[in-house]
Amino acid sequence: MSAKRAIYVPEEDGSKNFTIYFAGNVDILTRDALTVKTEQLKYSKKTEIADAEELVEFARHNLSGRSYGAIVSLKSNTLDLLK
């Protein structure tokens, strides 16, 4: 994952879990070549889920598209499109 800006918020329970809020040219590339691009995204280490509530562009091999809102599960390598 990469972005112009990020805010890191550690969990208060002492675990190694955290939430990161990304903003500006957010890019995700998964192990199986799924690319996701958006402007804002929230990532939770605890659930390994990244979610975006605005325009999302995605591509994998010969498939590509756009959606308004998406949930990316890095653990299961899935992309759920919301609208």
One Martini backbone bead per residue (centre of mass of N, CA, C, O) as a GRO file, in nm:
protein
   83
    1MET     BB    1   0.100   0.034   0.018
    2SER     BB    2   0.010   0.374  -0.091
    3ALA     BB    3   0.065   0.734  -0.014
    4LYS     BB    4   0.085   1.064   0.064
    5ARG     BB    5  -0.089   0.996   0.329
    6ALA     BB    6  -0.070   0.909   0.692
    7ILE     BB    7  -0.248   0.756   0.975
    8TYR     BB    8  -0.140   0.625   1.284
    9VAL     BB    9  -0.335   0.384   1.494
   10PRO     BB   10  -0.307   0.237   1.778
   11GLU     BB   11  -0.388   0.008   1.985
   12GLU     BB   12  -0.483   0.011   2.339
   13ASP     BB   13  -0.429  -0.317   2.414
   14GLY     BB   14  -0.109  -0.386   2.326
   15SER     BB   15  -0.113  -0.465   2.055
   16LYS     BB   16  -0.021  -0.490   1.699
   17ASN     BB   17  -0.256  -0.328   1.631
   18PHE     BB   18  -0.406  -0.122   1.361
   19THR     BB   19  -0.475   0.201   1.208
   20ILE     BB   20  -0.500   0.334   0.870
   21TYR     BB   21  -0.502   0.655   0.712
   22PHE     BB   22  -0.548   0.726   0.376
   23ALA     BB   23  -0.416   0.989   0.141
   24GLY     BB   24  -0.358   1.014  -0.170
   25ASN     BB   25  -0.288   0.806  -0.398
   26VAL     BB   26  -0.406   0.515  -0.352
   27ASP     BB   27  -0.225   0.196  -0.334
   28ILE     BB   28  -0.291  -0.149  -0.424
   29LEU     BB   29  -0.100  -0.465  -0.395
   30THR     BB   30  -0.137  -0.788  -0.438
   31ARG     BB   31  -0.014  -1.108  -0.465
   32ASP     BB   32  -0.244  -1.150  -0.719
   33ALA     BB   33  -0.253  -0.862  -0.891
   34LEU     BB   34  -0.424  -0.663  -0.736
   35THR     BB   35  -0.549  -0.341  -0.817
   36VAL     BB   36  -0.593  -0.038  -0.616
   37LYS     BB   37  -0.762   0.286  -0.659
   38THR     BB   38  -0.758   0.589  -0.454
   39GLU     BB   39  -0.798   0.863  -0.216
   40GLN     BB   40  -0.935   0.688   0.025
   41LEU     BB   41  -0.833   0.493   0.326
   42LYS     BB   42  -0.896   0.207   0.542
   43TYR     BB   43  -0.676   0.021   0.769
   44SER     BB   44  -0.686  -0.309   0.927
   45LYS     BB   45  -0.486  -0.532   1.087
   46LYS     BB   46  -0.685  -0.719   1.238
   47THR     BB   47  -0.862  -0.777   0.953
   48GLU     BB   48  -0.729  -0.707   0.674
   49ILE     BB   49  -0.893  -0.432   0.599
   50ALA     BB   50  -0.994  -0.231   0.320
   51ASP     BB   51  -1.169   0.091   0.298
   52ALA     BB   52  -1.390   0.257   0.062
   53GLU     BB   53  -1.620   0.554  -0.015
   54GLU     BB   54  -1.518   0.594  -0.307
   55LEU     BB   55  -1.357   0.601  -0.576
   56VAL     BB   56  -1.273   0.291  -0.754
   57GLU     BB   57  -0.994   0.128  -0.897
   58PHE     BB   58  -0.955  -0.183  -1.087
   59ALA     BB   59  -0.717  -0.470  -1.133
   60ARG     BB   60  -0.688  -0.796  -1.315
   61HIS     BB   61  -0.541  -0.858  -1.566
   62ASN     BB   62  -0.835  -0.858  -1.786
   63LEU     BB   63  -0.963  -0.693  -1.537
   64SER     BB   64  -1.178  -0.399  -1.506
   65GLY     BB   65  -1.279  -0.106  -1.292
   66ARG     BB   66  -1.557   0.060  -1.117
   67SER     BB   67  -1.634   0.221  -0.794
   68TYR     BB   68  -1.845   0.309  -0.513
   69GLY     BB   69  -1.688   0.151  -0.320
   70ALA     BB   70  -1.479  -0.068  -0.106
   71ILE     BB   71  -1.358  -0.405  -0.015
   72VAL     BB   72  -1.041  -0.519   0.107
   73SER     BB   73  -0.908  -0.848   0.138
   74LEU     BB   74  -0.592  -0.955   0.212
   75LYS     BB   75  -0.635  -1.244   0.317
   76SER     BB   76  -0.849  -1.334   0.062
   77ASN     BB   77  -0.830  -1.168  -0.202
   78THR     BB   78  -1.075  -0.951  -0.198
   79LEU     BB   79  -1.344  -0.769  -0.380
   80ASP     BB   80  -1.591  -0.540  -0.271
   81LEU     BB   81  -1.857  -0.394  -0.426
   82LEU     BB   82  -2.093  -0.132  -0.359
   83LYS     BB   83  -2.162   0.058  -0.656
   0.00000   0.00000   0.00000
